[in-house]
Amino acid sequence: MFTHKSQSLLRPIFVILSLVVCSVCVSAERDESDVIPFESLSEQQQQVLEPLRNRWQSLPPERQKRLLKGAERWQNMSDEERAKVRDRMQRWKQLSPEQRQSMR
């Protein structure tokens, strides 16, 4: 069916595809094992991140870690600093998607 020349050309493609499939499988396993259970968060972290409780397990571990850092910063802010952040968040919500993209 295949000539020797076509087989030698297809072999590297099969090897690359195999590596890609294996790396995706390993990545999926690693990501799932790195997920941080919501119940393992401190009481204060759970309070800050409560709006995300239902989605928490589906978030990538990297995102969970960033959110935990943000929750820690929030806990350490004064009332005045929190008010400023809330104000900025409100202004951000009012921006159009184009305006948000241009600011990023």
SULKAQUI-V171398 format. One record per residue. N is the residue number from 1. RES is the residue in one small letter. PSI is psi in radians with two decimals (NA if undefined). BURIAL is I if it has 24 or more other ideal C-beta (glycine too) atoms within 12 Angstrom, else O. D_FIRST is the distance of its C-alpha to the first C-alpha in Angstrom with 2 decimals. Layout:
# SULKAQUI-V171398
n: <N | N>
res: <RES | RES>
psi: <PSI | PSI>
burial: <BURIAL | BURIAL>
d_first: <D_FIRST | D_FIRST>
This chain:
# SULKAQUI-V171398
n: <1 | 2 | 3 | 4 | 5 | 6 | 7 | 8 | 9 | 10 | 11 | 12 | 13 | 14 | 15 | 16 | 17 | 18 | 19 | 20 | 21 | 22 | 23 | 24 | 25 | 26 | 27 | 28 | 29 | 30 | 31 | 32 | 33 | 34 | 35 | 36 | 37 | 38 | 39 | 40 | 41 | 42 | 43 | 44 | 45 | 46 | 47 | 48 | 49 | 50 | 51 | 52 | 53 | 54 | 55 | 56 | 57 | 58 | 59 | 60 | 61 | 62 | 63 | 64 | 65 | 66 | 67 | 68 | 69 | 70 | 71 | 72 | 73 | 74 | 75 | 76 | 77 | 78 | 79 | 80 | 81 | 82 | 83 | 84 | 85 | 86 | 87 | 88 | 89 | 90 | 91 | 92 | 93 | 94 | 95 | 96 | 97 | 98 | 99 | 100 | 101 | 102 | 103 | 104>
res: <m | f | t | h | k | s | q | s | l | l | r | p | i | f | v | i | l | s | l | v | v | c | s | v | c | v | s | a | e | r | d | e | s | d | v | i | p | f | e | s | l | s | e | q | q | q | q | v | l | e | p | l | r | n | r | w | q | s | l | p | p | e | r | q | k | r | l | l | k | g | a | e | r | w | q | n | m | s | d | e | e | r | a | k | v | r | d | r | m | q | r | w | k | q | l | s | p | e | q | r | q | s | m | r>
psi: <-0.96 | 2.49 | 2.89 | -0.68 | -0.77 | -0.59 | -0.71 | -0.47 | -0.58 | -0.47 | -0.86 | -0.60 | -0.77 | -0.67 | -0.78 | -0.79 | -0.71 | -0.74 | -0.70 | -0.82 | -0.78 | -0.73 | -0.62 | -0.75 | -0.80 | -0.74 | -0.75 | -0.72 | -0.76 | -0.78 | -0.74 | -0.65 | -0.36 | -0.15 | 2.38 | 2.02 | 2.37 | -0.65 | -0.33 | -0.14 | 2.69 | 2.85 | -0.73 | -0.72 | -0.72 | -0.68 | -0.80 | -0.68 | 0.16 | -0.73 | -0.33 | 0.03 | -0.84 | -0.46 | -0.15 | -0.86 | -0.42 | -0.15 | 2.49 | 2.54 | -0.62 | -0.70 | -0.71 | -0.76 | -0.71 | -0.73 | -0.66 | -0.69 | -0.72 | -0.69 | -0.67 | -0.75 | -0.74 | -0.76 | -0.52 | -0.04 | 2.65 | 2.94 | -0.67 | -0.76 | -0.71 | -0.69 | -0.71 | -0.74 | -0.75 | -0.72 | -0.78 | -0.69 | -0.70 | -0.77 | -0.66 | -0.75 | -0.52 | -0.21 | 2.62 | 2.81 | -0.62 | -0.74 | -0.73 | -0.78 | -0.70 | -0.48 | -0.40 | NA>
burial: <O | O | O | O | O | O | O | O | O | O | O | O | O | O | O | O | O | O | O | O | O | O | O | O | O | O | O | O | O | O | O | O | O | O | O | I | O | I | O | O | I | O | O | O | I | O | O | I | I | O | O | I | O | O | O | I | O | O | I | O | O | O | O | I | O | O | I | I | O | O | I | O | O | O | O | O | O | O | O | O | O | O | O | O | O | O | O | O | O | O | O | O | O | O | O | O | O | O | O | O | O | O | O | O>
d_first: <0.00 | 3.83 | 6.64 | 9.66 | 11.61 | 9.75 | 9.71 | 13.35 | 14.12 | 12.95 | 14.81 | 18.23 | 17.60 | 16.88 | 19.95 | 22.07 | 21.23 | 22.10 | 25.31 | 26.25 | 25.89 | 27.90 | 30.54 | 31.02 | 31.52 | 33.96 | 35.73 | 36.22 | 37.62 | 39.88 | 41.18 | 42.06 | 43.89 | 45.76 | 47.10 | 50.89 | 52.40 | 55.12 | 57.45 | 57.32 | 58.90 | 62.61 | 64.93 | 65.59 | 61.89 | 61.31 | 64.21 | 62.92 | 59.32 | 60.29 | 58.90 | 55.41 | 55.74 | 53.49 | 50.68 | 51.23 | 48.50 | 45.85 | 46.84 | 44.79 | 46.67 | 47.30 | 49.01 | 51.01 | 52.25 | 53.30 | 55.12 | 56.88 | 58.09 | 59.33 | 61.10 | 62.77 | 63.96 | 65.25 | 67.22 | 68.86 | 69.93 | 73.45 | 74.24 | 74.73 | 71.33 | 69.67 | 71.49 | 70.19 | 66.59 | 67.03 | 68.41 | 65.46 | 63.03 | 64.89 | 64.75 | 61.00 | 60.43 | 62.34 | 60.13 | 57.50 | 53.84 | 54.06 | 57.18 | 55.62 | 52.57 | 54.81 | 56.83 | 53.86>
